[in-house]
Amino acid sequence: MKLPSLSANENYRLLQTVFRPLPGNSYGLLSASEKLIYFVLVYSEDEERLDCTTRILNILNNFIEANPPLQLDHAKIKGLNANPKKFFADMKDVAFSRLFTNEPMAFEEGEQYIHLLRKIKKAADNSEGGPVPSSMTRIKEVLEKFAVNNPPLKFDEVLFDRYQSYPSVFFTSLTLGMLLALFLDVPKGFQMDLVEDLLFHIRGEMGTLPVSEFAPSEAVITSFGCEYKDPLNAVHSFAKFLMECSDAFLMKPNVFLSPCVSVIQSSMYGKTRLIREIARSHYRTVYVCLRDERSSGYPFRTKDAYEYLFVQRERDTDFSRVLADRFKRLICSALENLPDPRDPVDPVANPKKESIEFPSDLIGNKFWNAQLLKPCDKSDTIIFPKGELLESQMVVLAIDEARHTLENSYAKGGTLFQYIRKAAKLCALELPSHIRFIVVSLDTSHRIQNFSPPLLFHSSHRPTEFEDERRQLELFRPHILSHTYDVHFTRVLPPGTTDLRPLIESKEWLNAGRPTMKALSSPGDFTLETKLQSGALAPTKTVDRLAIVLARVGAQVHRSHHFASEMVAGNMATLLDMDRTGESCITTFVSEPALARAAGRIWWRDCMLETTLIPALHEGVASGGVNKGRDGELVAQVIILLAFDKVCKALKKDLGELVPLRLMITELLPDELNEVAVDDVLDRCIPAALRGAQVSCVQFVNLCGQLERDEILRMAERHCGWGTV
C-alpha cells in the first residue's frame, strides 16, 4: 500500500475519510499498512522544523511506541548522530526493517516500511532550520491567518490566551464547536467544511507532540496519594458488595447476566481511589486505565494493557472465548504475583501510604506480556493454585475510563464492552470453586451500566452471540459513589450556637463537597471551570451552558431528560440515583461552593450570562429538561447572586467571600435613588443589631421542607442559600 503524493490539506482530508469513523481506541485494530499511513499523516510537515537527529529519533520512537512489540535496534543506528543524511541515503527501502527487532508477522513485508522510510529521508534532507516555535504559537498563527482569510471572522485572542497556559486542555477538548468558539462575528451560513479542514490540521499538530506534553500536574498526582479518609467504612462495604455479587452470580448464573459491576459518579468523587483502597486492603486487583495517552488526567493509561488484553487478532474468530482465556491467565498472574492484601504479615501487602500507584502497576510486565495471548485448554487447569479448602480468593479486574469499551466495534459487530461481559461470564463459571473473578467498570457515564443492542422482537434485531442480553437477565445494581462528599469538610460552628463570628475568618467553606475542592478553588486554577464545560475552557454545547447556570441556582433537571446523564458524565453534576436500565437518572448540583465560585467566574466573562447562559436556561425550561420551580424564584436567585458578586468585585474579593450586608442590599435598590434615600431605606429595613453584619452567598440549592436552626447554620457555613420545592 503506497501513500499518494498529497498536499497538507489533502492529507488531512484523507485522514478524515479513512479514520473518522474509527473510535478513539481502535488503532490496535488497523492493519500494519493502515497504521503506517495513519502515522505518517499525523506526523505532518511541522515535524520538519526540529533538528534532524531529534526529528528522526522522534519519528522512530513514536512509531515503535504505537506498534508493540516492535523495538528499535540501537546498535544498528549508531551512525545516525554522525551523519544522518548519509546513513539513510545508503539504505534501500526494504533494508529499513533492519532497524527494528521483535517484528510480528504483519511487519515482515518490506513494503510496510516504505512510507515511514520516505518520511525519515525527507527529515534528513531538511536538516537545516531555526528555533522551533511552541505548538500553541504555531496554532495561534494558523488561527489568525484563518480569520484574515475568512472575513468577517475575528480571532478571539482573550479566549485563546487562556488555552496558552493549558495546552493539554486545548488538545484533549478540541472539537468543531470549541474551535468555532475561538472566532467572533461568525456569520450565519458560514462554510463549516472550512472549519473542519482547520480542525483536522490542528489535530495533526497534536500528533507531533510528545506524550509528556499532556502529563497531569504534580499537584494532581500528589493529591491522588494523600491520606484516604473513610469515616463511613465505605471501602469495607464496597468490598462486601463485590463478594455478594460474585456469590449471587455463581448461585444463579442463569439469572444474572455477568459478574460485572459498574461504579458511576461524576468526576473527582474518588472512583479510582476507592478501587485502589480495595487493592490495598481487600482483594487482588488488576487495574487497567483506558484513558487516551495524550490526556492530562491521572492515573495514566495502563501501558500495554489494551494491546495484550483487548486487541482482537485476525485469527480470533470467537473473541469471547479468546478473551475468557486471557482473563484466566490474568487471574493466574494476579494470584502468583500480587500478595493477598488481607495478609498483614506480608510487608508488601500493605504498601506505604505515600505510594500513589496500584500494586498491579508496579509489576505491569508480569501481566502484559505474550503469555497472556496463549489459548487455554483442559490441561491448563493446573495453572491455578490448589486451595479447595481455603478461603475464597477474589481477583478484581478494574477498568477505568470504561466508556472507551463502548466505542470499539469488533468483527462481528459487538462492542468491547459486550465481549468483556460475555467473557467474564465464561471465565467465572470455569474457575475452580475457591477462585472468584469480577469485573468492575469505572466511569462518569451511566452507559457502562447497561449498554445493550436492540430487543429481541425489534425490527433491527439480528442474531448474535450476545443473546443473553436480550433475554433480559438481571444486572447488578450500579454502585453510585457518594461517601466522599464532605469528607474533608469540618464544621466550624457547634450545633445550637448563636455566635457566628468564627465564620468571618474561616476558609473551611471551600472544602465542602467532593475531595480536593479547596485546592482547586484559586482564581488562577481553571480546573473546575474546564470540568464544568466538558473539559474545555469555553462552553460549546447547550448542556455545558446550562450546567454553568445550574451549578449556582436551585433548579432540577428532569430525571428522564438526556441532560440529566450528560451533566454527570461531562459537567460535574452529582448522580443521586438511577434505575438499573440507566433510562432514569436523578441528578443535581449539590452544595459545593468552590464549584459554584468557578461557575460564577464564567458568568462574568465577556457578557456570558446574558448572551449565552440565560438563553440556555430558557431553552432547558422550554424543552422540559429543567424544572423551573415556583414562578420567579430562579430569576430572584440570579439577581441576588449577581448582587453578591458585584459587591465582591467592588471590594476586590473573590466570589463567595463575606461582604457588608448594607452594600449587598444597596445593589438591589433602584439606581435612581440618591445617597440620602439609600441610607433611609437601609436604616428602615436592617435592624440596628445587624447594621454591621456581613453576609455571603455563592450558590442556591433546592431543599425540601422547613429547615431547622442547625440546618440553617450548616448552610451559612457553606456560604449557600436555598430554595424550597
Wavefront OBJ file of the C-alpha trace (Angstrom):
o trace
v 0.000 0.000 0.000
v 1.588 3.281 -1.105
v 0.808 6.703 0.241
v -0.243 9.045 -2.580
v 1.512 12.370 -3.005
v -0.928 14.853 -1.494
v -0.920 18.402 -0.205
v -1.180 19.016 3.533
v -4.914 19.761 3.315
v -5.496 16.703 1.152
v -3.589 14.597 3.679
v -5.922 15.705 6.420
v -8.909 15.078 4.161
v -7.641 11.533 3.660
v -7.134 11.144 7.395
v -10.714 12.305 7.948
v -12.073 9.912 5.328
v -10.179 6.842 6.500
v -10.186 7.261 10.250
v -13.070 9.459 11.297
v -15.470 6.510 11.662
v -12.996 4.728 13.933
v -13.462 5.084 17.712
v -10.661 6.547 19.788
v -9.124 3.227 20.852
v -9.365 1.324 17.560
v -5.768 1.980 16.498
v -4.829 -1.561 17.512
v -7.388 -2.967 15.040
v -5.732 -1.408 11.984
v -3.578 -3.393 9.599
v 0.144 -2.664 9.520
v -0.227 -0.664 6.303
v -3.081 1.399 7.732
v -1.043 2.098 10.861
v 1.826 3.416 8.762
v -0.467 5.691 6.758
v -2.044 6.968 9.965
v 1.377 7.536 11.492
v 2.806 9.411 8.504
v -0.273 11.607 8.163
v -0.335 12.592 11.821
v 3.366 13.402 11.844
v 2.865 16.306 9.464
v 5.179 18.875 7.928
v 5.627 20.687 11.233
v 7.855 17.805 12.398
v 10.461 19.005 9.900
v 11.200 22.107 11.963
v 13.064 20.042 14.544
v 16.803 19.449 14.176
v 17.496 16.403 12.021
v 18.651 13.842 14.597
v 15.897 14.728 17.078
v 13.346 14.664 14.287
v 14.312 11.183 13.127
v 14.542 9.712 16.615
v 11.133 11.193 17.480
v 9.597 9.530 14.437
v 11.220 6.164 15.146
v 10.467 6.134 18.871
v 6.858 7.171 18.417
v 6.404 4.560 15.692
v 7.598 1.679 17.871
v 5.596 3.053 20.807
v 2.486 2.845 18.654
v 3.288 -0.663 17.371
v 4.210 -3.089 20.155
v 6.095 -5.414 20.384
v 8.320 -3.703 17.807
v 11.618 -2.441 19.282
v 14.343 -0.168 17.931
v 17.766 -1.797 17.428
v 20.020 0.976 18.750
v 23.181 -0.869 17.715
v 22.184 -0.528 14.064
v 21.569 3.211 14.171
v 24.851 4.231 15.793
v 25.737 6.118 12.605
v 22.667 8.329 12.946
v 24.275 11.028 15.066
v 27.459 11.104 12.968
v 25.878 11.647 9.544
v 22.133 11.029 9.412
v 21.722 12.153 5.810
v 24.349 9.707 4.521
v 23.166 6.966 6.866
v 19.668 6.876 5.380
v 20.767 7.632 1.836
v 22.802 4.412 1.845
v 19.815 2.315 2.848
v 17.359 0.691 0.474
v 13.654 0.724 1.211
v 13.367 -2.888 2.289
v 16.538 -2.638 4.390
v 14.772 -0.143 6.632
v 13.169 -3.020 8.519
v 16.603 -3.958 9.855
v 16.360 -1.067 12.294
v 13.711 -2.970 14.263
v 13.618 -6.113 16.369
v 10.721 -8.215 17.710
v 8.864 -7.929 14.418
v 5.456 -9.625 14.365
v 4.306 -11.487 11.275
v 2.350 -8.487 9.992
v 5.524 -6.444 9.573
v 7.647 -8.920 7.653
v 6.890 -7.455 4.236
v 9.386 -4.734 3.340
v 6.681 -2.645 1.653
v 5.162 -1.911 5.048
v 8.156 0.300 5.884
v 8.412 2.270 2.664
v 6.260 5.230 3.670
v 7.897 5.615 7.051
v 11.343 5.462 5.419
v 10.401 8.198 2.959
v 9.247 10.367 5.812
v 12.566 9.936 7.617
v 14.604 10.536 4.461
v 12.681 13.746 3.971
v 13.529 14.684 7.548
v 17.223 14.011 6.876
v 17.148 16.108 3.690
v 15.749 19.093 5.610
v 18.433 19.209 8.294
v 18.684 22.992 8.387
v 16.250 25.027 10.386
v 15.869 27.678 13.028
v 14.385 27.512 16.508
v 11.098 25.646 16.794
v 8.139 27.763 17.932
v 5.874 26.213 20.546
v 2.897 24.226 19.327
v 0.436 26.805 20.700
v 2.318 29.637 18.993
v 2.129 27.832 15.662
v -1.571 27.160 16.169
v -2.198 30.802 17.041
v -0.578 31.816 13.750
v -2.817 29.366 11.871
v -5.959 30.673 13.590
v -5.049 34.309 12.980
v -4.428 33.573 9.307
v -7.738 31.708 9.070
v -9.590 34.741 10.439
v -7.825 37.082 7.995
v -8.679 34.829 5.045
v -12.327 34.459 6.071
v -13.848 37.861 6.888
v -15.769 38.944 8.898
v -14.297 36.413 11.350
v -12.217 37.816 14.184
v -9.794 35.744 16.226
v -10.665 35.726 19.951
v -7.224 36.281 21.478
v -8.581 36.582 25.017
v -10.079 33.092 24.957
v -7.066 31.585 23.218
v -4.731 33.110 25.808
v -6.494 31.029 28.457
v -5.596 27.919 26.499
v -1.962 29.048 26.189
v -1.431 28.062 29.831
v -3.314 24.780 29.390
v -2.252 23.268 26.020
v -3.304 19.787 27.126
v -6.835 21.096 27.798
v -6.875 22.659 24.342
v -5.834 19.477 22.536
v -7.867 16.976 24.551
v -11.097 19.000 24.303
v -10.672 20.013 20.664
v -13.988 19.784 18.820
v -15.621 21.586 15.943
v -17.749 23.658 18.336
v -14.788 24.557 20.548
v -12.738 25.620 17.536
v -15.573 27.776 16.210
v -15.830 29.443 19.643
v -12.324 30.871 19.076
v -13.755 33.200 16.438
v -16.023 36.210 16.850
v -18.594 37.578 14.376
v -19.263 34.203 12.750
v -21.967 34.864 10.134
v -24.962 32.603 9.670
v -24.395 30.039 6.955
v -20.612 30.090 7.329
v -18.939 27.257 5.394
v -18.361 24.624 8.065
v -16.230 22.499 5.773
v -13.548 25.188 6.119
v -13.657 24.815 9.895
v -13.459 21.028 9.512
v -10.286 21.387 7.448
v -8.874 23.652 10.143
v -9.821 21.178 12.859
v -8.005 18.277 11.235
v -4.967 20.422 10.568
v -4.725 21.318 14.254
v -5.337 17.727 15.317
v -2.343 16.821 13.207
v -0.312 19.212 15.342
v -1.377 17.230 18.385
v 0.185 14.105 16.875
v 3.594 15.788 16.710
v 3.727 16.467 20.436
v 5.382 14.042 22.843
v 3.110 12.360 25.356
v 4.914 14.241 28.141
v 3.260 17.464 26.921
v -0.052 16.145 28.258
v 1.148 14.956 31.657
v -1.021 15.910 34.645
v 0.304 18.450 37.103
v 2.378 17.378 40.062
v -0.411 18.636 42.333
v -2.916 16.241 40.741
v -0.586 13.270 41.187
v 0.283 14.238 44.759
v -3.376 14.658 45.718
v -4.033 11.117 44.493
v -1.574 9.863 47.105
v -2.960 11.776 50.079
v -4.376 10.008 53.118
v -7.660 8.264 52.386
v -10.428 9.266 54.771
v -13.235 6.760 55.191
v -15.355 7.690 58.221
v -18.310 5.653 56.929
v -16.255 2.477 56.340
v -17.323 2.626 52.709
v -14.348 0.637 51.380
v -15.295 -2.367 53.500
v -18.941 -2.014 52.417
v -17.959 -1.956 48.757
v -15.701 -4.998 49.178
v -18.612 -6.833 50.787
v -20.868 -5.774 47.905
v -18.433 -7.243 45.355
v -18.330 -10.599 47.145
v -22.127 -10.637 47.432
v -22.418 -10.039 43.673
v -19.946 -12.858 42.992
v -21.886 -15.216 45.284
v -25.196 -14.309 43.639
v -23.842 -14.875 40.136
v -22.332 -18.285 40.920
v -25.525 -19.400 42.654
v -27.774 -18.249 39.788
v -25.756 -17.861 36.553
v -28.962 -18.168 34.526
v -30.488 -15.235 36.355
v -27.613 -12.725 36.276
v -26.087 -11.554 33.020
v -22.430 -11.447 34.076
v -20.113 -10.968 37.092
v -19.705 -7.304 36.205
v -20.324 -4.273 38.397
v -20.214 -0.583 37.491
v -19.049 2.283 39.688
v -20.635 5.502 38.470
v -20.324 9.108 39.585
v -19.193 12.414 38.160
v -15.572 13.472 38.101
v -13.432 13.940 41.231
v -15.543 11.894 43.646
v -12.775 9.315 44.013
v -13.905 6.309 41.962
v -10.324 5.292 41.199
v -9.173 5.878 44.771
v -11.933 3.552 46.001
v -10.612 0.753 43.801
v -7.041 1.421 44.902
v -8.096 1.023 48.520
v -9.782 -2.269 47.583
v -6.474 -3.356 46.012
v -4.570 -2.370 49.135
v -6.782 -3.895 51.793
v -9.227 -6.477 50.400
v -8.744 -8.186 47.021
v -6.001 -8.709 44.477
v -6.825 -6.125 41.815
v -5.518 -5.734 38.274
v -6.086 -2.114 37.299
v -6.467 -1.058 33.659
v -6.926 2.578 32.668
v -8.116 3.170 29.103
v -7.849 6.954 29.023
v -6.155 8.458 25.977
v -2.381 8.595 26.407
v -2.499 12.279 25.462
v -4.856 13.049 28.329
v -3.903 15.275 31.241
v -5.824 13.016 33.609
v -4.454 10.683 36.236
v -3.792 7.747 36.596
v -2.018 7.367 33.280
v -3.194 4.977 30.583
v -2.031 1.485 31.549
v 0.908 0.747 29.278
v 0.462 -2.322 27.022
v -2.757 -3.472 28.744
v -5.013 -2.748 25.790
v -2.603 -4.251 23.265
v -2.255 -7.560 25.118
v -5.656 -7.971 26.730
v -8.259 -6.454 24.425
v -6.904 -6.445 20.863
v -8.643 -8.878 18.536
v -6.306 -10.572 16.057
v -7.416 -11.864 12.668
v -7.403 -15.482 13.840
v -9.525 -14.657 16.923
v -12.866 -15.694 15.423
v -14.542 -16.460 18.763
v -13.337 -13.414 20.620
v -15.433 -14.023 23.742
v -13.686 -17.385 24.155
v -10.270 -15.848 23.455
v -10.893 -13.059 25.951
v -12.083 -15.525 28.605
v -8.810 -17.432 28.228
v -6.866 -14.215 28.619
v -8.838 -13.441 31.762
v -7.854 -16.859 33.152
v -4.176 -16.216 32.581
v -4.551 -12.750 34.049
v -6.112 -14.255 37.174
v -3.273 -16.752 37.444
v -0.689 -13.955 37.179
v -2.516 -11.973 39.847
v -2.576 -14.932 42.251
v 1.110 -15.618 41.658
v 2.488 -12.080 41.688
v 0.187 -9.936 43.823
v 0.291 -10.577 47.566
v -3.001 -11.097 49.342
v -3.796 -7.606 50.710
v -5.659 -9.205 53.615
v -2.434 -10.761 54.886
v -0.912 -8.358 57.457
v 2.310 -10.348 57.814
v 3.396 -9.644 54.275
v 5.048 -6.189 54.231
v 4.330 -5.782 50.538
v 0.643 -6.459 51.058
v 0.131 -3.043 52.590
v 2.256 -0.571 50.618
v 3.241 2.706 52.204
v 0.565 5.363 52.257
v 2.679 7.759 50.215
v 2.714 5.331 47.281
v 0.369 6.551 44.568
v 0.359 3.614 42.159
v -1.736 0.482 42.080
v 0.140 -2.661 43.152
v -0.502 -4.143 39.685
v 1.065 -1.088 38.008
v 4.310 -1.672 39.883
v 4.724 -5.081 38.197
v 2.987 -4.439 34.883
v 5.447 -6.626 32.975
v 4.136 -9.626 34.906
v 0.688 -9.122 33.371
v 1.108 -7.532 29.969
v 3.239 -9.968 28.010
v 2.983 -12.649 25.328
v 1.991 -15.292 27.902
v -1.412 -13.626 28.080
v -2.080 -14.361 24.416
v -1.738 -18.146 24.708
v -5.039 -20.047 24.470
v -6.161 -22.255 27.358
v -7.211 -25.915 27.131
v -8.274 -28.543 29.646
v -4.705 -29.193 30.712
v -4.407 -25.577 31.787
v -6.471 -26.145 34.914
v -3.164 -26.845 36.648
v -2.205 -23.185 36.234
v -4.399 -22.322 39.215
v -3.032 -22.819 42.713
v -4.722 -25.533 44.763
v -6.897 -24.445 47.633
v -10.309 -26.073 47.633
v -10.480 -25.947 51.414
v -9.120 -22.432 51.729
v -10.959 -19.141 51.934
v -12.210 -17.827 48.598
v -9.654 -15.825 46.636
v -11.144 -12.867 44.771
v -9.426 -11.302 41.767
v -10.830 -7.972 40.551
v -10.268 -6.604 37.063
v -10.902 -2.853 37.319
v -11.403 -0.996 34.030
v -11.164 2.771 34.403
v -12.474 5.200 31.746
v -14.685 2.275 30.740
v -16.768 4.287 28.272
v -13.983 3.611 25.747
v -15.101 -0.032 25.732
v -18.424 1.140 24.293
v -16.744 2.756 21.298
v -14.807 -0.177 19.856
v -16.632 -2.232 17.247
v -15.267 -5.703 16.595
v -15.512 -8.071 13.669
v -18.999 -9.384 14.452
v -20.424 -6.007 15.315
v -20.257 -6.240 19.094
v -18.554 -3.680 21.289
v -15.596 -4.448 23.520
v -17.954 -3.810 26.442
v -20.195 -6.665 25.318
v -17.286 -9.040 24.769
v -15.934 -8.278 28.243
v -19.298 -9.112 29.842
v -19.616 -12.357 27.880
v -16.000 -13.388 28.518
v -16.254 -12.588 32.239
v -19.226 -14.955 32.485
v -17.416 -17.772 30.647
v -14.309 -17.309 32.741
v -16.028 -17.101 36.137
v -18.030 -20.290 35.522
v -14.899 -22.255 34.554
v -12.714 -21.278 37.520
v -12.046 -23.576 40.486
v -14.637 -23.040 43.196
v -12.225 -21.263 45.557
v -11.298 -18.585 42.999
v -13.647 -15.699 42.290
v -13.471 -13.201 39.446
v -15.376 -9.960 38.942
v -15.023 -7.058 36.517
v -15.539 -3.524 37.859
v -16.089 -0.741 35.319
v -15.479 2.849 36.399
v -16.699 5.950 34.621
v -18.777 9.093 34.774
v -21.130 7.743 32.097
v -24.201 5.746 33.123
v -23.966 3.877 29.812
v -21.433 1.453 31.309
v -24.247 0.085 33.495
v -26.422 -1.201 30.675
v -25.407 -0.875 27.045
v -27.390 -3.436 25.074
v -28.315 -3.945 21.400
v -31.960 -3.815 20.189
v -34.510 -6.033 21.891
v -35.324 -9.470 20.546
v -38.508 -8.521 18.717
v -37.286 -5.159 17.464
v -37.223 -4.834 13.672
v -33.471 -4.197 13.713
v -32.666 -7.398 15.647
v -30.122 -9.803 14.114
v -28.945 -12.994 15.852
v -25.537 -12.611 17.544
v -23.590 -14.328 20.314
v -24.979 -11.773 22.780
v -28.462 -13.267 23.013
v -28.223 -13.312 26.824
v -28.547 -9.528 26.742
v -31.903 -9.834 25.013
v -33.188 -12.410 27.471
v -33.270 -9.535 29.944
v -31.105 -11.282 32.529
v -30.575 -9.253 35.664
v -27.815 -6.693 36.050
v -26.183 -5.990 39.368
v -27.181 -2.592 40.634
v -24.557 0.096 39.975
v -22.507 1.388 42.860
v -23.138 5.144 42.954
v -20.195 6.566 44.859
v -21.139 9.305 47.315
v -19.349 8.579 50.602
v -16.520 11.007 49.807
v -18.856 14.014 49.838
v -17.759 16.450 52.582
v -15.038 14.048 53.697
v -12.593 16.972 54.076
v -15.167 19.451 55.384
v -15.184 20.193 59.107
v -17.966 22.171 60.719
v -16.886 25.484 62.196
v -19.966 26.145 64.346
v -21.138 23.863 67.143
v -24.820 22.862 66.947
v -27.181 25.368 68.574
v -24.680 28.211 68.754
v -25.742 31.853 68.398
v -22.204 33.155 67.854
v -21.443 33.196 64.126
v -18.222 35.225 64.336
v -15.957 32.179 63.689
v -17.273 32.212 60.096
v -15.697 35.628 59.387
v -12.134 34.330 59.080
v -12.871 30.725 58.186
v -11.985 29.287 54.754
v -13.424 25.883 55.585
v -16.429 26.523 53.332
v -14.246 25.850 50.292
v -13.663 22.261 51.499
v -17.359 21.446 51.223
v -18.289 18.855 48.617
v -16.089 16.303 46.911
v -12.392 15.902 47.834
v -9.705 18.385 46.641
v -12.239 21.175 46.038
v -10.384 23.779 48.108
v -7.062 23.040 46.369
v -8.681 23.833 43.004
v -10.533 26.988 44.067
v -7.844 29.638 43.491
v -8.503 32.237 40.752
v -5.542 31.078 38.641
v -6.679 27.455 38.515
v -9.058 26.689 35.641
v -9.600 23.014 36.509
v -13.137 23.406 37.842
v -14.101 25.740 35.024
v -12.968 23.220 32.429
v -14.737 20.408 34.278
v -17.992 22.376 34.118
v -17.540 22.849 30.379
v -16.942 19.236 29.301
v -13.187 19.664 29.591
v -12.942 22.897 27.583
v -12.263 26.500 28.546
v -15.398 27.744 26.787
v -18.933 26.293 26.720
v -19.715 24.994 23.248
v -22.866 22.921 23.875
v -26.243 23.728 25.373
v -25.673 21.218 28.174
v -22.393 22.994 29.079
v -24.072 26.383 29.256
v -26.981 25.031 31.252
v -24.631 23.323 33.718
v -22.831 26.618 34.383
v -26.156 28.147 35.419
v -27.401 25.185 37.449
v -24.125 24.983 39.382
v -25.303 28.162 41.163
v -29.117 28.175 41.137
v -31.573 25.705 42.637
v -33.244 24.144 39.604
v -33.784 20.441 38.998
v -33.112 18.561 35.755
v -35.890 16.126 34.819
v -34.713 12.592 35.550
v -35.662 11.203 32.122
v -34.143 14.044 30.095
v -30.805 13.423 28.402
v -29.390 16.488 30.188
v -29.513 14.548 33.474
v -26.995 11.863 32.492
v -24.933 14.184 30.278
v -24.286 16.597 33.144
v -22.989 13.766 35.314
v -20.739 12.479 32.537
v -19.309 15.806 31.467
v -20.358 18.736 33.660
v -19.792 17.815 37.334
v -23.441 17.247 38.320
v -23.843 14.668 41.080
v -25.696 11.416 40.435
v -28.059 10.645 43.312
v -29.782 7.533 41.975
v -30.703 5.705 38.770
v -32.736 2.731 37.686
v -30.993 -0.442 36.545
v -31.594 0.314 32.882
v -29.992 3.742 33.111
v -33.037 5.338 31.486
v -33.847 7.469 34.525
v -31.203 9.380 36.490
v -31.790 11.645 39.484
v -29.073 14.276 39.351
v -28.396 17.648 40.911
v -25.710 20.177 41.665
v -25.156 19.691 45.367
v -23.778 22.343 47.704
v -20.171 22.784 46.530
v -19.076 26.408 46.986
v -15.765 26.024 45.131
v -17.556 24.678 42.048
v -20.203 27.404 42.281
v -17.433 30.014 42.503
v -15.894 28.626 39.313
v -19.298 28.867 37.607
v -19.617 32.463 38.849
v -16.332 33.420 37.187
v -17.746 32.147 33.902
v -20.937 34.180 34.459
v -18.891 37.376 34.495
v -16.768 36.529 31.463
v -17.426 38.638 28.360
v -21.162 39.175 28.999
v -21.520 35.382 29.108
v -24.559 35.350 31.397
v -26.900 37.479 29.319
v -25.706 36.412 25.860
v -25.181 32.679 26.346
v -26.176 31.248 29.716
v -29.654 32.724 30.268
v -30.752 31.666 26.736
v -29.537 28.150 27.565
v -31.600 28.159 30.770
v -34.626 29.308 28.778
v -34.060 26.505 26.274
v -33.748 23.968 29.101
v -37.024 25.070 30.678
v -38.841 25.242 27.330
v -37.703 21.741 26.342
v -38.929 20.251 29.607
v -35.425 19.361 30.696
v -35.367 21.743 33.666
v -37.980 22.186 36.358
v -38.105 25.936 36.845
v -39.677 25.658 40.315
v -42.026 28.323 41.580
v -42.639 31.296 39.281
v -39.920 33.887 39.535
v -37.760 32.003 42.045
v -34.924 31.307 39.589
v -34.943 34.945 38.484
v -34.736 36.105 42.090
v -31.834 33.750 42.792
v -29.874 35.035 39.792
v -30.459 38.663 40.813
v -29.323 38.016 44.393
v -26.203 36.153 43.266
v -25.272 38.966 40.889
v -25.667 41.481 43.705
v -23.321 39.487 45.939
v -20.850 39.043 43.071
v -20.816 42.751 42.248
v -20.029 43.740 45.833
v -17.214 41.151 45.954
v -15.727 42.613 42.787
v -16.023 46.193 44.082
v -14.188 45.200 47.287
v -11.604 43.188 45.283
v -12.692 39.970 46.941
v -13.211 36.619 45.291
v -16.763 35.462 44.645
v -18.486 33.991 47.675
v -16.490 35.908 50.284
v -18.234 37.747 53.108
v -19.386 41.298 52.307
v -21.241 44.003 54.325
v -24.989 43.457 54.378
v -25.619 47.167 53.669
v -23.595 47.070 50.445
v -25.317 43.925 49.246
v -28.818 45.368 49.777
v -27.703 48.626 48.146
v -27.015 46.677 44.944
v -30.654 45.556 44.923
v -32.055 49.109 45.137
v -33.015 51.212 42.098
v -30.124 53.196 40.586
v -32.100 56.455 40.585
v -32.138 56.665 44.410
v -29.720 59.263 45.775
v -27.384 58.560 48.685
v -29.758 60.006 51.304
v -32.665 57.903 50.037
v -30.499 54.771 50.017
v -29.417 55.338 53.628
v -33.038 55.889 54.634
v -34.132 52.604 53.036
v -31.247 50.703 54.618
v -31.943 52.127 58.071
v -35.582 51.121 57.784
v -35.064 47.554 56.526
v -31.983 46.490 58.514
v -32.412 46.062 62.287
v -29.958 48.064 64.362
v -28.259 44.907 65.641
v -27.452 43.837 62.061
v -26.206 47.120 60.564
v -22.611 45.941 60.829
v -23.373 42.403 59.711
v -21.556 40.583 56.938
v -23.216 38.075 54.621
v -22.324 35.836 51.710
v -23.964 33.641 49.108
v -22.219 31.891 46.233
v -24.905 29.330 45.382
v -28.545 28.319 45.858
v -29.641 24.707 46.270
v -33.046 23.042 46.369
v -34.190 21.702 49.737
v -37.450 20.089 50.796
v -39.463 21.086 53.856
v -38.882 23.573 56.632
v -35.300 23.949 57.833
v -34.404 23.638 61.492
v -31.967 26.081 63.120
v -28.971 23.754 62.873
v -29.659 23.132 59.185
v -29.675 26.886 58.592
v -26.308 27.120 60.347
v -24.974 24.380 58.069
v -25.988 26.387 55.011
v -24.339 29.508 56.458
v -21.110 27.591 56.956
v -21.149 26.726 53.241
v -21.922 30.328 52.104
v -25.011 28.870 50.487
v -28.650 29.936 50.110
v -31.592 27.652 49.430
v -34.931 27.410 47.714
v -37.741 25.034 48.641
v -39.519 22.502 46.457
l 1 2 3 4 5 6 7 8 9 10 11 12 13 14 15 16 17 18 19 20 21 22 23 24 25 26 27 28 29 30 31 32 33 34 35 36 37 38 39 40 41 42 43 44 45 46 47 48 49 50 51 52 53 54 55 56 57 58 59 60 61 62 63 64 65 66 67 68 69 70 71 72 73 74 75 76 77 78 79 80 81 82 83 84 85 86 87 88 89 90 91 92 93 94 95 96 97 98 99 100 101 102 103 104 105 106 107 108 109 110 111 112 113 114 115 116 117 118 119 120 121 122 123 124 125 126 127 128 129 130 131 132 133 134 135 136 137 138 139 140 141 142 143 144 145 146 147 148 149 150 151 152 153 154 155 156 157 158 159 160 161 162 163 164 165 166 167 168 169 170 171 172 173 174 175 176 177 178 179 180 181 182 183 184 185 186 187 188 189 190 191 192 193 194 195 196 197 198 199 200 201 202 203 204 205 206 207 208 209 210 211 212 213 214 215 216 217 218 219 220 221 222 223 224 225 226 227 228 229 230 231 232 233 234 235 236 237 238 239 240 241 242 243 244 245 246 247 248 249 250 251 252 253 254 255 256 257 258 259 260 261 262 263 264 265 266 267 268 269 270 271 272 273 274 275 276 277 278 279 280 281 282 283 284 285 286 287 288 289 290 291 292 293 294 295 296 297 298 299 300 301 302 303 304 305 306 307 308 309 310 311 312 313 314 315 316 317 318 319 320 321 322 323 324 325 326 327 328 329 330 331 332 333 334 335 336 337 338 339 340 341 342 343 344 345 346 347 348 349 350 351 352 353 354 355 356 357 358 359 360 361 362 363 364 365 366 367 368 369 370 371 372 373 374 375 376 377 378 379 380 381 382 383 384 385 386 387 388 389 390 391 392 393 394 395 396 397 398 399 400 401 402 403 404 405 406 407 408 409 410 411 412 413 414 415 416 417 418 419 420 421 422 423 424 425 426 427 428 429 430 431 432 433 434 435 436 437 438 439 440 441 442 443 444 445 446 447 448 449 450 451 452 453 454 455 456 457 458 459 460 461 462 463 464 465 466 467 468 469 470 471 472 473 474 475 476 477 478 479 480 481 482 483 484 485 486 487 488 489 490 491 492 493 494 495 496 497 498 499 500 501 502 503 504 505 506 507 508 509 510 511 512 513 514 515 516 517 518 519 520 521 522 523 524 525 526 527 528 529 530 531 532 533 534 535 536 537 538 539 540 541 542 543 544 545 546 547 548 549 550 551 552 553 554 555 556 557 558 559 560 561 562 563 564 565 566 567 568 569 570 571 572 573 574 575 576 577 578 579 580 581 582 583 584 585 586 587 588 589 590 591 592 593 594 595 596 597 598 599 600 601 602 603 604 605 606 607 608 609 610 611 612 613 614 615 616 617 618 619 620 621 622 623 624 625 626 627 628 629 630 631 632 633 634 635 636 637 638 639 640 641 642 643 644 645 646 647 648 649 650 651 652 653 654 655 656 657 658 659 660 661 662 663 664 665 666 667 668 669 670 671 672 673 674 675 676 677 678 679 680 681 682 683 684 685 686 687 688 689 690 691 692 693 694 695 696 697 698 699 700 701 702 703 704 705 706 707 708 709 710 711 712 713 714 715 716 717 718 719 720 721 722 723 724 725
